[in-house]
Amino acid sequence: MSFFYIALKLSWEVNALLPIGSIVNIRDGTNKLMILNRGPVVEIEGKKMMFDYSGCHYPLGLADEEVLYFNEENIDEVIHEGFSDSDEERFQKLYNEWKQDNLHFYPKGKVNGRIK
């Protein structure tokens, strides 16, 4: 295996998002969250921002349409990684390309305070 292949693989893994259905603990959070979406764009105070993930409380699911937005750096522990197949790999590739092309339109949102 070449050095280039290993570096490319590590680079992809660093940029890879968790699949939908993954269960995570959030730093300073009290509940587990299940990932519902990757790369959601949300309007906050009239400005569109992009987060790494949206999620809901686990095991409750989406209650009262309460969606929580968070980023990779807010995750403390991955409890369960969701299903992944060749479609997921293709999505990750296309998403990373889209993100690079659109980051100037949608700055990364920041989580202020505790995710409940």
Backbone torsions as a table, in degrees:
resi	resn	phi	psi	omega
1	MET	NA	130.8	-176.7
2	SER	-80.4	159.1	176.3
3	PHE	-60.3	-41.4	-179.1
4	PHE	-59.2	-44.7	179.7
5	TYR	-61.9	-44.4	-179.8
6	ILE	-63.9	-44.7	179.5
7	ALA	-63.4	-41.5	179.1
8	LEU	-64.6	-43.6	179.3
9	LYS	-62.9	-44.8	178.7
10	LEU	-64.1	-40.1	178.3
11	SER	-61.0	-44.1	179.7
12	TRP	-64.7	-42.9	-178.5
13	GLU	-64.3	-35.9	178.7
14	VAL	-65.7	-38.3	-178.5
15	ASN	-84.7	-8.5	-176.2
16	ALA	-71.5	138.6	174.4
17	LEU	-94.4	157.8	176.3
18	LEU	-70.0	145.8	178.4
19	PRO	-68.4	156.6	174.3
20	ILE	-60.5	150.1	-176.6
21	GLY	89.6	-10.0	177.8
22	SER	-67.1	146.3	178.9
23	ILE	-111.3	129.1	-176.4
24	VAL	-133.0	154.9	165.8
25	ASN	-98.9	139.8	-179.7
26	ILE	-102.0	143.7	176.2
27	ARG	-56.2	134.1	179.3
28	ASP	59.9	13.3	178.6
29	GLY	-94.2	162.1	-178.9
30	THR	-108.9	-14.7	-176.9
31	ASN	-122.7	154.3	171.9
32	LYS	-77.0	148.0	176.5
33	LEU	-120.7	145.4	173.8
34	MET	-106.2	130.6	-179.1
35	ILE	-73.3	125.2	179.3
36	LEU	-100.9	-30.7	-170.2
37	ASN	-155.5	154.4	175.1
38	ARG	-119.9	137.0	176.8
39	GLY	70.8	34.7	179.4
40	PRO	-66.9	140.6	175.4
41	VAL	-104.8	124.2	-173.9
42	VAL	-126.9	140.2	175.7
43	GLU	-89.1	122.4	179.6
44	ILE	-127.4	119.4	-179.5
45	GLU	51.0	43.8	176.0
46	GLY	78.4	5.6	-178.7
47	LYS	-122.8	132.4	178.6
48	LYS	-80.3	127.5	-179.0
49	MET	-126.0	150.3	177.5
50	MET	-113.4	133.6	174.2
51	PHE	-109.2	163.3	176.9
52	ASP	-71.2	-37.3	-173.1
53	TYR	-143.4	156.8	160.3
54	SER	-121.3	152.5	-177.7
55	GLY	-153.5	175.1	176.4
56	CYS	-135.5	165.0	178.9
57	HIS	-67.6	138.0	175.5
58	TYR	-107.5	133.1	10.1
59	PRO	-96.1	8.6	-175.7
60	LEU	-65.7	-36.6	-174.4
61	GLY	84.3	-163.7	-176.3
62	LEU	-78.6	104.5	-179.0
63	ALA	-111.7	133.3	179.3
64	ASP	52.1	30.9	179.1
65	GLU	52.0	34.5	176.9
66	GLU	-85.5	104.7	178.3
67	VAL	-105.5	133.6	-179.7
68	LEU	-108.1	136.4	-179.3
69	TYR	-111.2	136.2	-178.0
70	PHE	-156.3	170.3	-177.3
71	ASN	-120.4	168.2	-179.5
72	GLU	-52.9	-41.1	-177.2
73	GLU	-69.2	-13.0	177.5
74	ASN	-85.5	-11.6	-178.2
75	ILE	-82.2	127.7	178.8
76	ASP	-93.8	-38.7	-175.2
77	GLU	-153.0	137.7	172.4
78	VAL	-94.7	115.8	-178.3
79	ILE	-86.5	-40.3	-179.9
80	HIS	-147.3	131.1	177.1
81	GLU	-94.8	129.7	-178.1
82	GLY	-65.2	172.9	-178.0
83	PHE	-61.4	140.5	179.6
84	SER	-141.5	135.1	176.5
85	ASP	-144.8	-163.9	-178.0
86	SER	-64.4	-31.2	175.8
87	ASP	-64.0	-39.4	177.8
88	GLU	-64.1	-43.7	179.0
89	GLU	-60.9	-42.1	178.5
90	ARG	-64.9	-43.1	177.8
91	PHE	-58.1	-46.9	-178.7
92	GLN	-57.3	-44.2	-179.9
93	LYS	-63.0	-49.9	-179.1
94	LEU	-65.0	-39.6	179.3
95	TYR	-62.8	-45.9	-179.8
96	ASN	-62.1	-38.6	176.4
97	GLU	-64.6	-46.1	179.9
98	TRP	-61.3	-43.4	-178.3
99	LYS	-61.5	-44.4	179.0
100	GLN	-61.8	-37.9	-178.6
101	ASP	-76.3	-20.9	-171.8
102	ASN	-119.8	3.1	-176.4
103	LEU	-60.3	-31.5	179.1
104	HIS	-71.8	-21.8	176.4
105	PHE	-82.6	-34.3	-174.9
106	TYR	-127.3	88.5	178.4
107	PRO	-62.5	154.7	-178.8
108	LYS	-69.1	127.5	176.8
109	GLY	-71.4	154.3	179.2
110	LYS	-116.5	141.1	176.5
111	VAL	-89.1	117.8	177.7
112	ASN	-106.3	119.5	-179.9
113	GLY	90.6	-167.5	-173.4
114	ARG	-90.3	137.7	173.3
115	ILE	-85.3	119.2	-173.8
116	LYS	-86.4	NA	NA
